[in-house]
């Protein structure tokens, strides 16, 4: 009997060991499979880029190209382009982290509200429509936040290098180019073959030869979008090299001189700059001028729900303030006391003269429907509850003011873009980047 028990115990022990070994085996295999699901594709200074991140970005781009019925570039070249873009983004995000750059929810919501307004919907309607299309609104918010952070880094790195004097603005306004700046706009596509500093003459000539070959392929009718996505180092490479609609004065000087001479559908000769070799193609051309603008002078009081104030409490408070205003209490004083808009609170809620499209759609609708000298009943926008008072309206000739602002922005943008390409190339060259080989 003891022998039987010993044998049985031995068998049970063996079974237990087998179970443990099998568990370890499957655990190791499962772990191995998990490891295979994602891995580091590149080390960038103190950060990493994961293969899943690269694949997700490639998938998004392929879907966009297919939806636009564009030609797909070779996958290996597309992967190289996307990885380089991710590396540049990672470098800039690390700069932002070291500098403590953050985008608040309020600033992010304002940006998203402007995007929604451009689509003629409220922010909430925009979110619902976005999710109905099967997309993640949270991911979209994170993408926009990242873009805003990168823009701020670029302004910090490049903006300080851009210096514009009053004389430059006056010279621009008095020039033929300045006088006719809004007469024509150009939809331009761009390919950049980057030339890094420190290259030998032979290496530079090889890059020039590569650029010439690409130009020949463009001239022979090959898809510009495909070539841009495959070879361009420009920031818009993955959008088919599109620079969007620009007047000649909004383009870098080297580009403008060439673009104004091109016919629609025609490509430029090679253009050499400090950043490398450029190829331009004029896709479309149009004219557009605006001289007068309807404007509204208004002020408001903003009350927002918070951790210590529910939606109902916010509504009750704004209605109470409205009753006090109707009874004759001073708008400025109540705005200074209660308004939660930090930009206008101390000015008594003064919003100044605004143009159509400046505000959230719900706010804009009420503003337009309110008579001069009247206070509108409380309304809710994507930012909270508002009381709006319309003080005046005008149809203003904004040409002089707009021309100066436009001239400054045109000159700034031109100088900024010239500096940006070189700055990004420098940042990439200075960073530690270890690209892991894929199999």
C-alpha positions in Angstrom: 0.0 0.0 0.0 2.8 2.4 0.8 4.5 1.5 -2.4 1.3 2.3 -4.3 1.0 5.6 -2.5 4.6 6.4 -3.3 4.1 5.5 -6.9 0.9 7.6 -7.1 2.6 10.6 -5.4 5.5 10.2 -7.9 3.0 10.2 -10.8 1.2 13.2 -9.4 4.6 15.0 -9.0 5.5 14.2 -12.6 2.2 15.5 -13.8 2.7 18.7 -11.8 6.2 19.1 -13.3 4.8 18.5 -16.8 2.0 21.1 -16.1 4.6 23.6 -14.8 6.9 23.0 -17.8 4.0 23.3 -20.3 2.9 26.5 -18.5 6.5 27.9 -18.8 6.7 26.8 -22.4 3.4 28.5 -23.4 4.3 31.5 -21.2 7.6 31.9 -23.0 5.9 31.4 -26.4 3.1 33.9 -25.5 5.7 36.3 -24.3 7.7 35.8 -27.5 4.6 36.5 -29.5 3.9 39.6 -27.5 7.4 40.8 -28.2 6.9 40.2 -31.9 3.8 42.3 -31.9 5.8 45.4 -31.2 9.5 46.4 -31.0 11.8 49.4 -31.0 12.4 50.5 -34.6 14.6 53.5 -33.8 16.3 55.0 -30.8 16.2 58.8 -30.9 18.3 60.5 -28.2 16.4 59.6 -24.9 13.3 58.3 -26.7 12.2 55.4 -29.0 10.0 54.9 -31.9 8.0 51.7 -31.9 7.3 49.6 -35.0 3.5 49.8 -34.2 3.8 53.6 -34.4 5.5 53.4 -37.8 3.0 50.9 -39.1 0.0 52.9 -37.9 1.3 56.1 -39.6 2.0 54.2 -42.8 -1.5 52.7 -42.8 -3.1 56.1 -42.3 -1.1 57.5 -45.2 -2.0 54.6 -47.5 -5.7 55.0 -46.7 -5.5 58.7 -47.4 -3.7 58.1 -50.7 -6.2 55.5 -51.7 -9.2 57.7 -50.8 -7.7 60.5 -52.9 -7.2 57.9 -55.7 -3.5 58.7 -55.8 -0.7 56.4 -56.8 1.0 54.4 -54.1 4.7 54.9 -53.7 7.0 51.8 -53.2 6.4 50.6 -49.6 10.1 50.5 -48.7 10.6 54.1 -49.8 7.3 55.2 -48.0 8.5 53.4 -44.8 11.8 55.3 -45.0 10.0 58.7 -45.5 7.6 58.0 -42.6 10.3 56.9 -40.3 12.3 60.1 -41.0 9.2 62.2 -40.3 8.7 60.3 -37.0 12.3 60.9 -36.0 12.1 64.6 -36.6 8.8 64.7 -34.7 10.4 62.8 -31.8 13.4 65.2 -31.7 11.0 68.1 -31.5 8.8 66.5 -28.8 11.9 65.9 -26.7 12.9 69.6 -27.1 9.3 70.5 -26.0 9.5 68.2 -22.9 12.9 69.7 -21.8 11.5 73.2 -22.3 8.3 72.4 -20.4 6.1 73.2 -23.4 2.5 72.1 -22.8 -0.8 72.7 -24.5 -3.7 73.3 -22.1 -7.1 71.7 -22.7 -8.6 75.2 -23.1 -6.1 76.0 -25.9 -6.7 72.6 -27.5 -10.5 73.1 -27.4 -10.2 76.5 -29.0 -8.2 75.0 -31.9 -10.7 72.2 -32.3 -13.6 74.7 -32.1 -12.0 76.6 -35.0 -11.7 73.3 -37.0 -15.3 72.6 -36.3 -16.4 76.1 -37.2 -14.6 75.7 -40.6 -16.9 72.7 -41.1 -19.9 74.7 -40.1 -20.7 72.6 -37.0 -20.3 73.0 -33.2 -17.5 71.2 -31.4 -19.9 68.6 -30.0 -21.4 67.9 -33.4 -17.9 67.6 -34.8 -17.0 65.1 -32.2 -20.1 63.0 -32.8 -19.6 63.0 -36.6 -15.9 62.1 -36.1 -16.8 59.0 -34.1 -19.7 58.1 -36.4 -17.1 57.8 -39.1 -15.3 55.1 -37.0 -12.4 57.3 -35.9 -11.1 57.9 -32.4 -11.8 61.4 -31.3 -9.4 61.0 -28.4 -6.6 60.0 -30.9 -7.5 63.0 -33.0 -7.2 65.3 -30.0 -3.8 63.9 -29.1 -2.7 64.3 -32.7 -3.7 68.0 -32.7 -2.1 68.6 -29.3 1.1 67.1 -30.7 1.0 69.3 -33.8 0.5 72.4 -31.6 3.4 71.5 -29.4 5.7 70.9 -32.5 4.5 74.3 -34.0 5.5 76.0 -30.7 8.9 74.3 -30.7 9.4 75.4 -34.3 8.4 79.0 -33.5 10.9 78.9 -30.6 13.7 77.5 -32.6 13.1 79.5 -35.8 11.1 82.5 -34.8 14.0 84.1 -32.9 16.0 84.0 -36.2 13.4 86.0 -38.1 13.8 89.8 -37.8 11.4 92.1 -39.7 11.7 95.9 -39.5 9.0 98.5 -40.2 11.0 99.6 -43.2 10.8 96.1 -44.7 7.0 96.2 -44.3 6.8 99.6 -45.9 9.1 98.5 -48.8 6.9 95.5 -49.3 3.7 97.5 -49.3 5.2 100.0 -51.8 6.5 97.3 -54.2 4.6 95.9 -57.2 4.5 92.5 -55.6 2.9 94.0 -52.4 0.3 95.9 -54.4 -0.8 92.9 -56.3 -0.2 90.2 -53.6 -3.9 89.1 -53.5 -4.5 89.2 -57.2 -3.3 85.7 -57.8 -2.9 82.5 -55.7 -1.0 79.4 -56.7 -1.5 75.8 -55.6 2.1 74.6 -55.6 3.7 71.2 -55.1 7.2 70.8 -53.9 10.0 68.2 -53.8 13.2 68.8 -51.8 16.3 66.7 -52.2 18.1 67.7 -49.0 21.8 68.5 -48.9 23.3 68.2 -45.5 26.2 70.4 -44.4 29.6 68.9 -44.6 29.0 66.9 -47.8 31.8 66.6 -50.4 31.5 68.1 -53.9 31.1 64.6 -55.3 28.3 63.7 -52.8 26.5 67.0 -53.6 26.8 66.3 -57.4 25.3 62.9 -56.8 22.3 64.5 -55.1 22.0 67.0 -57.9 22.0 64.1 -60.4 19.3 62.4 -58.3 17.2 65.6 -58.3 17.6 65.9 -62.1 16.5 62.4 -62.6 13.3 63.0 -60.5 12.7 66.2 -62.5 12.9 64.2 -65.8 10.4 61.7 -64.4 8.0 64.5 -63.5 8.4 66.0 -67.0 7.6 62.6 -68.5 4.3 62.6 -66.7 5.1 60.4 -63.7 3.0 61.1 -60.6 4.4 64.1 -58.7 2.6 62.9 -55.5 4.2 59.5 -55.7 7.7 61.0 -56.3 7.3 63.5 -53.5 6.2 60.8 -51.1 9.1 58.5 -52.2 12.0 61.0 -52.3 11.2 64.4 -50.9 12.7 65.6 -47.6 10.2 68.4 -47.4 7.7 68.7 -44.5 4.8 68.2 -46.9 6.2 65.1 -48.7 3.6 62.7 -47.5 0.8 65.1 -48.6 2.1 64.8 -52.2 4.4 67.7 -51.7 1.5 70.1 -51.5 2.3 73.6 -50.2 -1.4 74.6 -50.5 -2.7 77.9 -51.9 -0.2 80.7 -51.7 0.2 84.2 -53.3 3.6 84.7 -54.9 4.6 86.9 -51.9 3.9 84.0 -49.5 6.4 81.8 -51.2 10.1 81.9 -50.5 11.7 84.3 -52.9 13.5 81.6 -54.9 10.2 79.8 -55.4 8.1 82.9 -56.2 10.5 83.9 -59.1 9.9 80.5 -60.7 6.2 79.9 -59.9 4.9 83.1 -61.5 6.4 82.1 -64.8 4.9 78.5 -64.8 1.8 77.4 -66.6 -0.7 75.2 -64.8 0.6 71.6 -64.8 4.2 72.7 -65.6 7.3 71.9 -63.4 10.2 74.3 -62.7 13.8 73.7 -63.4 16.0 72.6 -60.4 16.2 75.4 -57.8 19.3 75.4 -55.5 19.1 76.7 -51.9 21.0 76.2 -48.7 18.6 73.3 -47.8 19.2 71.4 -51.1 17.6 71.0 -54.5 14.0 71.9 -55.1 11.4 70.9 -57.8 8.2 72.9 -58.0 5.0 72.2 -60.0 2.1 74.6 -60.4 -1.1 72.5 -59.9 -3.7 75.3 -60.0 -4.1 79.0 -60.1 -6.8 81.5 -58.9 -7.5 85.1 -57.9 -9.0 86.5 -54.7 -9.3 89.9 -53.0 -11.1 91.2 -49.9 -11.2 94.9 -48.8 -14.2 95.4 -46.6 -15.2 93.4 -43.5 -18.4 93.3 -41.4 -17.4 93.6 -37.8 -19.1 93.5 -34.4 -18.1 95.1 -31.1 -19.2 93.0 -28.2 -18.5 91.9 -24.7 -19.4 88.7 -22.7 -19.3 86.9 -19.4 -18.3 83.3 -19.4 -19.2 80.7 -16.7 -17.8 77.2 -17.0 -18.6 73.9 -15.2 -15.7 72.6 -13.1 -14.7 70.1 -10.5 -16.5 72.2 -7.9 -19.4 73.4 -10.1 -21.8 71.1 -11.9 -23.4 71.9 -15.3 -26.7 72.8 -13.5 -25.0 75.1 -11.1 -23.2 76.9 -13.9 -26.5 77.4 -15.7 -28.1 78.7 -12.5 -25.3 81.1 -11.9 -25.3 82.5 -15.5 -29.1 83.0 -15.3 -28.7 84.8 -12.0 -26.1 87.2 -13.5 -28.4 87.8 -16.5 -31.2 88.8 -14.2 -28.9 91.3 -12.4 -27.9 92.8 -15.7 -31.5 93.2 -16.8 -32.2 95.0 -13.5 -29.4 97.5 -14.4 -26.2 96.3 -12.7 -23.0 97.2 -14.4 -21.8 94.7 -17.1 -18.1 95.5 -16.5 -18.2 95.0 -12.8 -20.1 91.7 -13.1 -17.7 90.5 -15.8 -14.7 91.3 -13.6 -16.3 89.6 -10.7 -17.6 86.4 -12.3 -16.3 85.9 -15.9 -13.9 82.9 -16.3 -12.4 84.1 -19.6 -8.9 85.2 -18.5 -8.3 87.1 -21.7 -11.2 89.5 -21.2 -12.1 89.4 -17.5 -10.1 92.4 -16.4 -11.4 94.4 -19.4 -15.0 93.9 -18.3 -15.5 91.1 -20.9 -14.5 93.4 -23.8 -14.0 91.2 -27.0 -13.1 94.2 -29.2 -14.1 94.3 -32.9 -14.5 90.8 -34.3 -14.8 89.3 -37.8 -17.2 86.6 -38.9 -15.8 83.2 -38.1 -13.8 84.3 -35.1 -16.0 82.6 -32.5 -17.6 79.2 -31.7 -20.7 78.6 -34.0 -23.2 78.8 -31.2 -21.7 82.1 -29.9 -21.5 83.5 -33.5 -25.2 82.7 -34.1 -26.3 84.5 -31.0 -24.0 87.4 -31.7 -25.4 87.9 -35.2 -29.0 87.7 -33.9 -28.6 90.3 -31.2 -29.4 93.9 -31.8 -27.0 96.8 -31.0 -27.3 97.8 -27.4 -29.1 94.5 -26.4 -28.0 91.7 -24.0 -28.8 88.2 -25.3 -30.2 85.5 -23.0 -27.5 83.1 -21.7 -26.4 80.6 -24.4 -24.1 77.5 -24.2 -21.1 77.0 -26.4 -18.3 74.4 -26.4 -16.5 76.7 -23.8 -19.3 77.1 -21.3 -22.2 79.5 -20.7 -22.1 83.0 -22.1 -24.0 86.3 -21.7 -23.3 88.5 -24.8 -23.9 92.2 -25.2 -23.6 93.7 -28.7 -22.2 97.3 -28.5 -21.9 98.3 -32.1 -21.5 97.1 -35.7 -19.6 98.4 -38.7 -18.7 97.6 -42.3 -15.0 98.5 -42.1 -12.4 99.2 -44.7 -9.7 97.1 -43.2 -7.3 97.4 -46.2 -4.6 99.5 -44.5 -4.5 97.6 -41.3 -4.9 94.2 -43.0 -2.2 95.1 -45.5 0.3 95.8 -42.8 -0.6 92.7 -40.8 -0.6 90.7 -44.0 2.7 92.2 -45.1 4.3 91.3 -41.8 2.9 87.7 -41.9 4.0 87.2 -45.5 7.5 88.4 -44.8 7.6 86.4 -41.6 6.3 83.2 -43.2 8.7 83.5 -46.1 11.7 83.9 -43.8 10.4 81.3 -41.3 10.1 78.6 -44.0 13.5 79.3 -45.3 15.0 78.9 -41.8 12.8 75.9 -40.9 14.1 73.4 -43.4 17.7 74.2 -42.5 17.0 74.1 -38.7 15.3 70.7 -39.0 18.2 69.3 -41.0 20.6 70.6 -38.2 18.5 69.1 -35.4 18.4 65.8 -37.2 22.2 65.9 -37.7 22.9 66.7 -34.1 20.6 64.1 -32.6 21.6 60.5 -31.7 19.6 58.2 -33.9 20.0 54.4 -34.1 17.7 52.8 -36.6 17.1 49.1 -36.0 17.2 46.9 -39.0 13.9 45.2 -39.8 13.6 41.7 -41.1 
